[in-house]
Amino acid sequence: MDIRKYPQYQLYLFTMQMLMLKGQLIPKHCNEWCANASIINRAYYSSFLYCQLWLRDVKKFKVKSPWNFKNKKEAISEHKQVRNALYNFGEKNVKSDLTRLAHLRKKADYEPFKDISPEEVGEAIEHMENIFNRLKFE
């Protein structure tokens, strides 16, 4: 499988491009928060979608939509299902990276008045790269 042909990998490349061009992306009279938040968001979603694809193609695991659970009280999000499956298939480090990315993404998406440091952006990129480097399709 050539992962470079998949949208998940294209999103990874786009995230890296955003990081390199961050200074040029910030509108006049804005601080770097919006660019940092967008980079973290893209880092999370490229990683999540990559993990989901890996689970489907390599482990033959498919997430269930919340409405497909027989007992609606036991329904869990697709994001949690992916993290649980990674853990269950022995990818504890990948699960940990994805979990940390999820926390960073929640801060970036839902806490606009909290600063996002360059260190947090770097951490998000590191987690994303770890995930893409660890999960192989061969």
Salt bridges, closest charged atoms under 4 A:
ASP2 OD1 - ARG4 NE 2.85
GLU32 OE1 - LYS22 NZ 2.95
ASP57 OD1 - ARG56 NE 2.86
ASP97 OD1 - HIS127 ND1 2.56
ASP97 OD2 - ARG134 NH1 2.43
ASP109 OD2 - ARG105 NH1 2.94
GLU111 OE1 - LYS114 NZ 3.15
GLU120 OE2 - LYS107 NZ 2.85
GLU123 OE2 - ARG100 NE 2.49
GLU123 OE2 - HIS127 NE2 3.32
